[in-house]
Amino acid sequence: MSQTPTPPPRRDGGLYFILGAIVVALGVLMWYIMGSPGDQSATPPSGAGDVSITNEVAPQSDPAPQTQDNKEPPAQVDVAPDADNGTQPQAN
């Protein structure tokens, strides 16, 4: 009877341990940053005062009136040549 050689044992345990430690550390860090789910409440903490915000906009001066003399003519549009035959495409 012949014996089949046994493969060498895998030694990935250290890699999985380090990867698991990184995942746990990131989870704890995210929990610390985001806060625990029980920290959120609909009532303000005691001692919180009322907040009043007023938005005031400064009056703007009148812009220059638009007249026909102030308008520039529309820009000239150049169309690229058609790639198939080198001619200008036809406008629809």
C-alpha atoms as one frame of an Amber mdcrd trajectory, in Angstrom:
protein
   0.000   0.000   0.000   1.305   3.400  -0.914   0.836   6.386   1.231  -0.201
   9.709  -0.226   1.824  12.578   1.090  -0.087  14.893   3.377  -0.060  18.578
   2.425   1.726  20.907   4.792  -0.556  22.542   7.361  -1.845  26.015   6.524
  -0.567  28.779   8.726  -3.042  31.573   7.984  -4.235  31.892  11.566  -2.084
  34.933  12.300  -3.349  36.736   9.204  -6.981  36.093  10.138  -6.314  37.217
  13.724  -4.829  40.527  12.535  -7.667  41.061  10.042 -10.247  40.359  12.760
  -8.538  42.789  15.129  -8.648  45.500  12.452 -12.365  44.886  11.854 -13.120
  45.064  15.577 -11.015  48.227  15.987 -12.853  49.901  13.090 -16.206  48.884
  14.571 -15.310  50.360  17.965 -14.018  53.537  16.283 -17.212  53.932  14.242
 -19.323  53.310  17.362 -17.334  55.979  19.201 -17.639  58.491  16.345 -21.306
  57.863  15.539 -22.377  57.416  19.143 -24.333  54.559  20.578 -27.926  54.108
  19.331 -29.342  54.956  22.783 -27.785  58.448  22.796 -30.367  59.957  20.456
 -33.336  61.607  22.116 -36.099  63.879  20.862 -35.969  66.220  23.851 -33.192
  68.769  24.276 -30.886  68.331  27.241 -31.777  70.193  30.421 -30.479  73.731
  30.546 -30.778  74.217  26.789 -32.086  77.708  26.041 -34.259  78.942  23.232
 -32.496  79.832  20.013 -33.622  82.669  17.791 -32.158  83.186  14.327 -32.879
  86.309  12.289 -31.809  86.586   8.665 -31.502  90.102   7.370 -30.662  90.863
   3.775 -29.031  94.177   2.918 -30.879  96.162   0.244 -29.271  95.832  -3.144
 -28.695  98.744  -5.459 -30.493  98.709  -8.774 -28.436  97.089 -11.530 -27.841
  98.940 -14.766 -31.002  98.892 -16.873 -30.969  96.453 -19.775 -31.361  98.209
 -23.067 -30.893  97.080 -26.615 -27.544  98.929 -26.670 -26.091  96.808 -23.832
 -26.731  93.416 -25.454 -24.020  91.637 -27.389 -24.833  89.715 -30.548 -25.018
  85.945 -30.115 -21.772  84.047 -30.613 -21.068  82.368 -33.949 -21.358  78.573
 -33.727 -18.868  76.463 -35.685 -19.790  72.836 -36.269 -17.090  70.159 -36.431
 -16.764  68.227 -39.696 -18.546  64.891 -39.971 -16.124  62.061 -39.129 -17.437
  59.714 -41.839 -16.888  61.769 -44.958 -15.298  65.067 -43.874 -18.316  67.220
 -44.724 -20.329  69.460 -42.457 -23.364  67.710 -40.922 -26.714  69.046 -41.984
 -28.750  70.937 -39.418 -32.189  69.574 -38.676
